[in-house]
Amino acid sequence: MGRAGEDLARKYLESQGFEIVELNYHYGHGEIDIIARDEEYLVFCEVKARKNDEYGPPEYALTPRKQQQIRRIAAGYLYERDIHDQACRFDVVAIQFKGDEPEINHIKNAF
């Protein structure tokens, strides 16, 4: 499910004009699913996918603790790549796999 969601999110972002920079970036004990460019922004993107809404929409799984972890990993990415003065944002691509067509909810600047 996770891999299928990430593949679908990558294809969706590319169709929206994003340039994919890196997939599954690891830093410390965490990971950022997709790092991409959207015009002047470097976008750190978390992908959440679910088969049903038994536990609510997929984006609800992005807890404040997970958001903080993603911020730390993004800071590690910028440090490792010696990137300074770069506009960044955090997006979420939430995917519901129900019915014939998955539903994609792209939340720009989610946190």
N, C-alpha and C positions, 0 to 999 in steps of 0.2 A: 504494500500500500504506500509506504513512504517513498520508495524509489519511483513508483508510477506517478505519485503526486509531484515529486521534484521534476521529473521529465516533462510533465504537462505544464508545470509552472514555467520552466525554462522556455519551452516552445511558445507559451503565451507571451512572456516578456519579450522574446525576440520579435514576435509578431507586432508588438507595440513599439518597436524601435529601440529597445534596450540592447546594449552590447554586453554580452556575458563576458566577465573578466575571469571568474573562478567559480568552481563548483565544489561544495563540501570542504570549505576551508577549515582546517583544524588549528586550534591554538590552545595550549594547556589541555584542559579536560572538556573543552566544548567545541562546537562546530557552528559555522554559519552556512546555511544551505546554498545560497546563491549570492555572489557579489557581481554587480553589473554597473554599467554606466547608463545614465539617463540624462542626456544633454550635459549640463555642468555638474550633475550630482554623481557621486559614487554611492551606490545603493547597496545596503546590506539587507538581504531579503530572507525572511523566515517563511518556510512553507509548512502549512498545516493541512492535512487531508484526513477525511473521515468518510466511512461508508454510510453512516446514518447520523441523525441528530439526537440520539439517545442522551448524550452528555452535553448537548448544546452545539452551536455552530463551531467549526474548527478553530476560528480565531480566538475563541474563549479559552483555549488551552495555552495561550501565550500569557502566562502569569507575570506579575511584577518581578519575581525572582528570575524567570527566564529572560525577560527584557534586560535586566541588569547584566546577566551573563552574556547576552548578545552584545551589549555595549562594551563589555570588557574584551571580548574577542575582536570586535571591530577596532578597538584601540590597539590591540596587539598586531592586527593586520597593518594598520597605518604605521606603527613603530617598525615592524619588520621590513616594510617596503620603503621606509624613509619618506613617507608622504606627509607633506605639510600644506597648510592653507588650501585644503580641499573641502568643498561643500559636500556634506554627507547627509544621508537620511536613512531611516529604517522603514522598510515596507513589509507587509505581510501579504502572502498569497494564500487564501483559504479556499480549499477545494472540497466540494461535497460530491462524492461518487454515488449518486442515486438516480435511477432512471437510465435512459439511453445516453444522455449527454451530461458530463460532469458540469456542475455549477462552479464558476470561478469568481471569487470576490477579491479584487486587488485593492488593498488599503495602502495608499501612499502616505508616507510620513506618519505611520501608525503609532509611534511612540518616540 
